[in-house]
């Protein structure tokens, strides 16, 4: 006897999965327990992200008040540390509408950095047909025009940055979030696929001996963007408290819908987002502008901690930044009830992905940065990135089997032309 077939959508294409032998249906109690753990881990991850952002804010304040090489380095280190818990939360993005609708405020990329501050126009260019604000340089200019309408930018505050964020419907107009702050701390990475990250001088914040002009406005922008990051993370952490809207949404339409949200988040981050848009696209184009943390050369860690987040959700265990552990029933328990062999397969796939990403991370920390790995004429570096992409794709295929085994309906995984239609990449 065979179970019902399951429809799953990947990259807009509906696939009919092969029918699987009927297994015992996971119990309702297990589903409830898995959703409880999933919510508890979300709350812990976002609270950790908030805590790390507040530490970043203190370091930014020290840089602004006492600009020096030391305070600049400390602010950069705090930014790097803030990425560790946040990148693990991205497993919640695609399955939870409340997160997906909010995420662009804090982690949008890539960005046209000329919107924010000075750039090297010899490499960056002076204009882009698709973005009138390509070199608006808000820090240097007290008025800009959006669609022909003047906008007063004399005061850099949260209202201005919210207005500028994705202004004119252009997604590359990223005015807030981690990457706007990253640019303000590192500046442009002008090294292409050669060694080196951004190297903004600390004197860009020194009002007494200001380099590149407008040090007061640059400090105002950095302080405002950092406060907005803290506020946005505080809001999201609140949504995952026991009485929060994100927590309530997990069971609002039944436990099966909640479990579908978990699997959707895992599959979409694995395939379309991480394997596709964040990795395969840059590899196909050999383009360092397509790497996630492009100013700081921290992309290897962003990718690695995405995978750590996936492991936490599947296994139901998250280690907080203070060393305590949030632990309970994970998705693995549901899969095991449906079929022990599939759980073994899924764990093996996740382990293989983690190992491939760890190789990538270690190479970035000992040999060459991620933007060098994806560069042309680097077959060894390219192969390390490709191996991680392949492992992510393989674990997605196992997740498709999980969808069938758990009898989840109409689960949608995000796709990417870089994986599904590579011939189209770079031709638009």
Backbone torsions as a table, in degrees:
resi	resn	phi	psi	omega
1	UNK	NA	143.7	-178.2
2	UNK	-122.7	148.8	179.7
3	UNK	-77.9	174.3	179.6
4	UNK	-67.6	149.7	175.8
5	UNK	-79.9	156.3	-173.7
6	UNK	-125.4	135.5	175.9
7	UNK	-91.3	134.2	175.7
8	UNK	-138.2	141.8	-178.1
9	UNK	-109.8	126.2	174.8
10	UNK	-127.5	123.1	179.7
11	UNK	55.7	36.6	176.0
12	UNK	79.7	2.8	-179.3
13	UNK	-109.5	129.2	179.7
14	UNK	-86.6	124.4	179.0
15	UNK	-109.0	141.1	175.6
16	UNK	-100.1	107.5	-177.0
17	UNK	-71.6	148.3	177.1
18	UNK	-61.5	141.1	179.6
19	UNK	-64.6	140.9	-179.1
20	UNK	-112.2	153.5	176.9
21	UNK	-58.7	144.9	179.7
22	UNK	-65.8	131.3	175.7
23	UNK	-117.3	168.8	176.0
24	UNK	-63.6	133.8	-179.9
25	UNK	-69.9	134.1	176.5
26	UNK	-57.5	143.7	-176.4
27	UNK	-73.1	155.6	177.6
28	UNK	-64.2	-35.5	179.3
29	UNK	-62.8	-40.3	178.2
30	UNK	-65.1	-42.3	178.7
31	UNK	-59.9	-45.0	179.1
32	UNK	-61.5	-42.1	-179.2
33	UNK	-65.7	-39.8	179.2
34	UNK	-64.1	-43.1	179.3
35	UNK	-66.3	-35.4	176.8
36	UNK	-62.5	-47.3	179.8
37	UNK	-64.1	-42.8	179.5
38	UNK	-57.6	-44.0	178.2
39	UNK	-68.6	-39.5	179.2
40	UNK	-63.5	-41.3	179.7
41	UNK	-67.9	-39.5	177.2
42	UNK	-59.0	-47.8	179.8
43	UNK	-58.0	-44.6	-179.0
44	UNK	-65.8	-42.7	-179.3
45	UNK	-63.7	-44.3	-178.7
46	UNK	-72.3	-32.8	175.0
47	UNK	-66.4	-39.4	175.9
48	UNK	-64.5	-40.8	178.2
49	UNK	-62.1	-40.5	177.7
50	UNK	-64.7	-45.1	179.3
51	UNK	-59.5	-45.1	-179.9
52	UNK	-66.5	-34.5	177.9
53	UNK	-68.3	-34.6	176.8
54	UNK	-68.0	-35.3	174.7
55	UNK	-66.9	-38.4	174.2
56	UNK	-60.4	-43.2	-179.6
57	UNK	-60.2	-41.4	178.1
58	UNK	-64.0	-38.6	178.7
59	UNK	-68.9	-38.1	177.0
60	UNK	-64.7	-41.8	177.9
61	UNK	-60.4	-41.2	178.2
62	UNK	-64.4	-40.0	177.8
63	UNK	-62.1	-44.7	-178.0
64	UNK	-68.0	-41.0	-177.0
65	UNK	-79.7	-31.5	-177.8
66	UNK	-136.9	67.4	-176.1
67	UNK	-60.6	130.9	178.4
68	UNK	-165.2	170.7	176.2
69	UNK	-60.9	-38.9	-177.9
70	UNK	-67.0	-44.3	-178.8
71	UNK	-71.6	-30.1	174.5
72	UNK	-65.9	-45.5	178.7
73	UNK	-62.2	-39.9	179.9
74	UNK	-65.7	-39.1	178.3
75	UNK	-66.0	-40.9	177.7
76	UNK	-63.4	-43.2	179.6
77	UNK	-62.9	-39.6	178.6
78	UNK	-65.3	-36.0	177.0
79	UNK	-64.9	-46.0	179.2
80	UNK	-59.5	-42.2	178.9
81	UNK	-67.3	-33.1	179.4
82	UNK	-66.4	-25.7	-179.8
83	UNK	-71.9	-25.9	-173.3
84	UNK	-61.4	-55.3	178.7
85	UNK	-71.1	-35.5	-176.0
86	UNK	-64.4	-43.8	-176.8
87	UNK	-62.2	-26.2	176.4
88	UNK	-70.7	-25.0	-179.4
89	UNK	-73.4	-14.0	-172.8
90	UNK	-65.8	-15.5	174.8
91	UNK	-65.0	-16.7	178.2
92	UNK	-88.4	-10.8	-167.9
93	UNK	-65.1	-56.8	-166.7
94	UNK	-76.9	-27.8	-179.2
95	UNK	-84.3	-15.8	-174.7
96	UNK	-117.3	106.0	-177.3
97	UNK	-53.8	-37.0	-177.5
98	UNK	-63.5	-31.5	177.5
99	UNK	-79.3	-44.3	-176.4
100	UNK	-63.0	-38.0	-179.9
101	UNK	-70.4	-25.9	-177.5
102	UNK	-91.2	-29.4	-168.5
103	UNK	-55.2	-35.3	-178.2
104	UNK	-60.8	-23.4	178.3
105	UNK	-68.4	-30.5	-171.3
106	UNK	-111.9	-21.1	-172.6
107	UNK	-138.7	20.8	-179.8
108	UNK	-64.0	142.8	178.1
109	UNK	-165.5	165.8	-15.8
110	UNK	-69.0	164.8	-177.8
111	UNK	-125.1	149.5	171.5
112	UNK	-86.5	95.3	-170.8
113	UNK	-67.2	-16.9	176.4
114	UNK	-64.8	-16.4	172.3
115	UNK	-61.6	-35.1	-169.8
116	UNK	-92.2	-49.5	-167.5
117	UNK	-149.6	-176.4	-179.6
118	UNK	-63.9	149.7	177.7
119	UNK	-138.4	163.1	173.4
120	UNK	-83.7	98.6	-174.6
121	UNK	-67.9	-18.8	177.4
122	UNK	-62.3	-34.6	177.4
123	UNK	-99.8	-38.3	-174.3
124	UNK	-80.0	-32.3	-174.5
125	UNK	95.1	170.7	-177.0
126	UNK	-109.0	-15.1	179.4
127	UNK	-159.8	161.1	176.3
128	UNK	-140.5	129.2	-176.0
129	UNK	-57.0	-35.5	-175.2
130	UNK	-84.3	-6.1	-177.0
131	UNK	-141.3	98.9	178.8
132	UNK	-62.7	-19.4	-179.1
133	UNK	-98.6	19.2	-174.4
134	UNK	-54.7	-39.5	178.1
135	UNK	-126.2	38.7	-177.3
136	UNK	-63.2	-32.4	177.0
137	UNK	49.6	72.3	-178.3
138	UNK	-59.7	-34.0	-178.7
139	UNK	-64.0	-33.4	-178.4
140	UNK	-93.4	-16.3	-172.9
141	UNK	-121.8	135.4	-176.1
142	UNK	-94.8	1.4	174.6
143	UNK	-152.4	138.3	174.2
144	UNK	-133.5	165.7	177.2
145	UNK	-115.7	132.2	176.0
146	UNK	-118.0	111.6	-177.4
147	UNK	60.6	33.2	179.2
148	UNK	86.6	-9.0	-179.3
149	UNK	-96.8	127.4	180.0
150	UNK	-69.0	142.3	177.6
151	UNK	-123.8	124.1	179.6
152	UNK	-72.6	115.8	179.8
153	UNK	-115.1	22.3	-177.3
154	UNK	-65.7	-31.8	177.9
155	UNK	-113.9	121.1	178.7
156	UNK	-89.5	103.3	178.9
157	UNK	-136.8	-177.7	-175.5
158	UNK	-64.7	-31.5	179.2
159	UNK	-64.9	-42.4	178.5
160	UNK	-64.2	-46.2	-176.5
161	UNK	-67.5	-35.3	175.2
162	UNK	-63.8	-38.6	179.8
163	UNK	-67.7	-36.2	-177.9
164	UNK	-77.5	-26.6	-175.2
165	UNK	-64.4	118.3	-176.0
166	UNK	57.2	32.9	178.9
167	UNK	-58.1	142.7	-179.4
168	UNK	69.1	13.9	-178.6
169	UNK	73.8	14.4	-179.3
170	UNK	-96.0	113.1	-175.3
171	UNK	-63.7	-26.3	-179.2
172	UNK	-74.8	-8.2	174.4
173	UNK	-81.4	76.2	-179.0
174	UNK	-95.4	110.6	-175.9
175	UNK	-105.8	-12.7	-175.0
176	UNK	-133.4	169.5	172.6
177	UNK	97.9	-177.1	-176.3
178	UNK	-55.1	-41.5	-171.7
179	UNK	-79.0	-28.7	170.8
180	UNK	-64.5	-42.7	177.7
181	UNK	-65.6	-42.0	178.0
182	UNK	-56.1	-46.4	179.2
183	UNK	-62.1	-39.9	-179.6
184	UNK	-70.1	-20.4	177.1
185	UNK	-93.5	-36.3	-176.7
186	UNK	-103.9	-30.0	-170.7
187	UNK	75.3	-178.0	-177.9
188	UNK	-63.8	143.7	167.8
189	UNK	-92.1	105.4	-175.2
190	UNK	-97.1	16.3	-174.0
191	UNK	-94.6	-0.2	-179.0
192	UNK	59.0	-129.2	176.6
193	UNK	-98.5	19.3	172.9
194	UNK	-91.9	174.1	-178.3
195	UNK	-68.4	149.3	175.9
196	UNK	113.6	143.4	176.7
197	UNK	-107.1	-168.8	174.5
198	UNK	-64.3	155.1	-175.2
199	UNK	-143.8	53.9	178.3
200	UNK	-62.0	131.8	178.8
201	UNK	-73.5	144.4	178.1
202	UNK	-63.0	-21.7	179.4
203	UNK	-68.9	-8.3	171.8
204	UNK	-65.2	-12.0	177.6
205	UNK	-115.8	6.6	-177.8
206	UNK	-93.7	103.8	-176.2
207	UNK	-65.9	-26.7	-178.5
208	UNK	-77.1	-37.7	-179.4
209	UNK	-131.2	62.1	-170.6
210	UNK	-70.8	131.2	171.9
211	UNK	-102.8	144.5	175.9
212	UNK	65.3	12.1	170.5
213	UNK	72.9	159.4	170.9
214	UNK	59.4	38.7	-178.6
215	UNK	-62.1	-33.8	179.0
216	UNK	-66.8	-42.9	179.5
217	UNK	-71.4	-33.7	177.0
218	UNK	-64.1	-42.6	177.4
219	UNK	-64.0	-39.3	179.0
220	UNK	-63.5	-41.4	178.9
221	UNK	-64.3	-48.1	-178.5
222	UNK	-60.8	-45.1	179.8
223	UNK	-63.8	-41.1	-179.2
224	UNK	-67.0	-46.3	-179.4
225	UNK	-63.2	-36.9	179.5
226	UNK	-69.8	-41.2	176.7
227	UNK	-62.3	-39.9	178.8
228	UNK	-64.6	-38.4	176.8
229	UNK	-61.5	-46.1	178.0
230	UNK	-59.4	-46.0	-178.8
231	UNK	-63.6	-41.8	-179.2
232	UNK	-66.1	-40.6	178.9
233	UNK	-69.1	-36.4	176.7
234	UNK	-61.7	-40.5	178.9
235	UNK	-63.2	-44.8	-178.0
236	UNK	-69.9	-37.8	176.7
237	UNK	-59.1	-37.7	179.0
238	UNK	-65.2	-34.9	-178.7
239	UNK	-64.7	-21.6	-177.6
240	UNK	-100.6	2.5	171.9
241	UNK	-64.9	162.6	-175.7
242	UNK	-52.0	-31.4	179.7
243	UNK	-103.7	14.4	-177.9
244	UNK	-80.9	158.5	-176.0
245	UNK	-64.6	-38.6	179.9
246	UNK	-66.1	-38.9	179.1
247	UNK	-66.2	-44.0	-179.5
248	UNK	-63.9	-34.1	-177.3
249	UNK	-65.3	-22.0	-178.7
250	UNK	-62.0	-33.7	-176.5
251	UNK	-117.3	6.2	-175.7
252	UNK	-61.8	-31.6	-178.4
253	UNK	-118.5	28.4	177.3
254	UNK	98.2	158.0	-175.7
255	UNK	-67.9	-33.4	179.8
256	UNK	-63.5	-38.6	176.6
257	UNK	-64.6	-40.2	177.1
258	UNK	-61.5	-43.4	177.9
259	UNK	-64.7	-37.3	176.9
260	UNK	-60.8	-36.3	178.2
261	UNK	-63.3	-39.0	178.5
262	UNK	-63.9	-49.6	-176.4
263	UNK	-66.7	-38.1	177.6
264	UNK	-59.8	-44.2	179.3
265	UNK	-62.2	-43.2	178.5
266	UNK	-63.7	-48.0	-175.5
267	UNK	-68.4	-40.2	-177.9
268	UNK	-71.5	-39.5	176.4
269	UNK	-66.9	-41.6	-179.4
270	UNK	-60.5	-48.1	-168.0
271	UNK	-94.5	-78.9	-171.2
272	UNK	-64.9	-40.2	-174.4
273	UNK	-82.3	-60.4	-173.9
274	UNK	-78.3	-56.1	-179.8
275	UNK	-62.7	-37.0	-175.3
276	UNK	-90.3	-78.8	-171.2
277	UNK	-66.0	-33.4	-175.4
278	UNK	-92.1	-20.3	-175.2
279	UNK	-122.9	-59.5	-173.9
280	UNK	-64.1	-38.0	-178.5
281	UNK	-61.0	-49.4	179.0
282	UNK	-63.7	-34.5	178.9
283	UNK	-68.4	-42.8	178.2
284	UNK	-61.8	-40.2	-176.8
285	UNK	-90.0	-8.4	-173.2
286	UNK	48.9	45.5	-169.9
287	UNK	-117.7	112.1	179.3
288	UNK	-66.4	-17.4	176.9
289	UNK	-70.0	-13.8	179.8
290	UNK	-96.1	11.7	176.1
291	UNK	-92.5	152.3	-166.7
292	UNK	-69.2	-56.2	179.7
293	UNK	-102.5	72.2	-165.3
294	UNK	-77.1	-24.7	-177.9
295	UNK	-80.7	-33.9	-173.5
296	UNK	-98.9	-8.5	-172.7
297	UNK	56.9	42.5	179.3
298	UNK	-106.8	12.2	-172.8
299	UNK	-58.6	-37.7	-179.0
300	UNK	-58.5	-38.6	179.0
301	UNK	-72.4	-38.2	177.4
302	UNK	-59.4	-45.0	179.1
303	UNK	-66.2	-44.2	-177.3
304	UNK	-60.7	-45.1	-176.5
305	UNK	-74.9	-20.7	167.6
306	UNK	-58.2	-43.9	-179.3
307	UNK	-69.4	-38.8	176.1
308	UNK	-59.0	-39.6	176.3
309	UNK	-62.7	-39.4	177.5
310	UNK	-62.1	-43.6	179.4
311	UNK	-61.3	-40.0	179.8
312	UNK	-61.6	-42.7	-177.4
313	UNK	-71.7	-42.1	-179.6
314	UNK	-66.1	-44.1	-177.3
315	UNK	-84.1	-16.6	-179.8
316	UNK	75.6	36.0	-178.3
317	UNK	-148.4	124.9	-179.4
318	UNK	-130.2	127.4	176.4
319	UNK	-93.4	118.9	-177.6
320	UNK	-75.8	166.6	-176.6
321	UNK	-69.0	-16.3	175.7
322	UNK	-91.5	4.2	177.1
323	UNK	93.5	-14.4	177.2
324	UNK	-73.3	159.3	-174.5
325	UNK	-120.0	131.4	170.3
326	UNK	-98.6	121.4	-171.5
327	UNK	-142.7	141.9	177.3
328	UNK	-173.6	-161.5	179.0
329	UNK	-68.9	126.0	177.9
330	UNK	-105.5	177.0	177.3
331	UNK	-56.0	-31.7	179.7
332	UNK	-55.0	-36.4	-178.7
333	UNK	-66.4	-39.6	176.4
334	UNK	-64.4	-44.5	-178.8
335	UNK	-63.7	-40.1	-179.8
336	UNK	-62.9	-40.0	177.1
337	UNK	-64.8	-34.1	-179.8
338	UNK	-77.8	-28.4	-179.3
339	UNK	175.5	112.2	-173.8
340	UNK	-60.9	-36.3	-177.9
341	UNK	-63.9	-35.8	179.6
342	UNK	-68.8	-37.4	175.8
343	UNK	-62.2	-42.4	177.4
344	UNK	-60.3	-44.3	178.8
345	UNK	-62.4	-45.0	-176.8
346	UNK	-65.1	-42.2	178.1
347	UNK	-63.6	-38.6	179.0
348	UNK	-65.5	-40.4	178.7
349	UNK	-64.2	-45.4	179.0
350	UNK	-63.7	-39.5	178.1
351	UNK	-63.3	-43.0	179.8
352	UNK	-64.2	-39.1	177.6
353	UNK	-64.4	-45.4	179.6
354	UNK	-60.3	-43.1	-179.6
355	UNK	-64.6	-41.4	178.4
356	UNK	-65.4	-39.1	179.3
357	UNK	-71.9	-31.0	176.9
358	UNK	-67.5	-38.1	174.9
359	UNK	-60.3	-44.4	178.8
360	UNK	-61.5	-45.6	-179.6
361	UNK	-62.2	-45.4	-178.7
362	UNK	-66.8	-35.8	177.1
363	UNK	-64.5	-41.2	179.8
364	UNK	-64.0	-31.4	-176.7
365	UNK	-87.9	-12.4	-176.6
366	UNK	-125.3	-21.4	-172.4
367	UNK	-125.9	-56.6	-176.6
368	UNK	-157.4	149.1	-179.2
369	UNK	-70.6	164.6	-178.0
370	UNK	-58.6	-39.4	-178.4
371	UNK	-66.3	-25.3	173.4
372	UNK	-75.3	-36.0	179.9
373	UNK	-60.6	-36.6	-176.6
374	UNK	-90.7	4.5	-178.1
375	UNK	-71.8	164.0	176.9
376	UNK	-70.3	158.8	177.0
377	UNK	58.0	35.5	176.6
378	UNK	-135.1	69.9	-174.6
379	UNK	-61.4	-33.5	-179.0
380	UNK	-69.0	-47.1	177.7
381	UNK	-64.6	-43.4	177.0
382	UNK	-56.7	-40.4	-176.9
383	UNK	-66.2	-35.7	178.2
384	UNK	-64.0	-43.2	178.5
385	UNK	-67.4	-43.5	-179.6
386	UNK	-61.6	-37.9	179.6
387	UNK	-62.2	-42.2	178.2
388	UNK	-65.5	-40.3	177.0
389	UNK	-59.9	-44.6	-179.0
390	UNK	-63.7	-40.3	179.7
391	UNK	-66.1	-38.9	176.8
392	UNK	-62.6	-41.0	178.9
393	UNK	-65.8	-39.1	179.5
394	UNK	-66.5	-40.4	179.5
395	UNK	-68.7	-27.9	175.7
396	UNK	-65.8	-39.1	177.4
397	UNK	-63.5	-36.7	175.8
398	UNK	-68.0	-36.4	176.0
399	UNK	-63.9	-32.6	174.8
400	UNK	-61.2	-39.1	177.7
401	UNK	-67.4	-34.4	176.2
402	UNK	-61.7	-41.3	177.9
403	UNK	-56.3	-45.7	179.6
404	UNK	-66.7	-43.4	-177.1
405	UNK	-65.2	-34.9	-179.8
406	UNK	-90.0	0.1	177.2
407	UNK	56.2	46.7	178.1
408	UNK	-89.8	136.6	-175.5
409	UNK	-99.9	139.3	170.0
410	UNK	54.4	42.5	173.0
411	UNK	-76.1	134.3	-177.7
412	UNK	-116.8	122.9	173.6
413	UNK	-101.0	134.2	176.4
414	UNK	-62.9	143.6	176.0
415	UNK	-112.9	-177.0	179.3
416	UNK	-154.1	132.0	176.4
417	UNK	-56.7	-31.2	-178.0
418	UNK	-61.5	-26.7	177.4
419	UNK	-99.8	-39.7	-171.7
420	UNK	-92.3	-27.4	-179.5
421	UNK	-146.3	61.8	-174.9
422	UNK	-58.7	-23.3	178.8
423	UNK	-65.3	-21.3	-178.9
424	UNK	-83.3	-18.6	-173.4
425	UNK	-66.9	130.3	177.0
426	UNK	81.7	4.8	-176.7
427	UNK	-103.7	-2.6	-179.7
428	UNK	-91.9	NA	NA
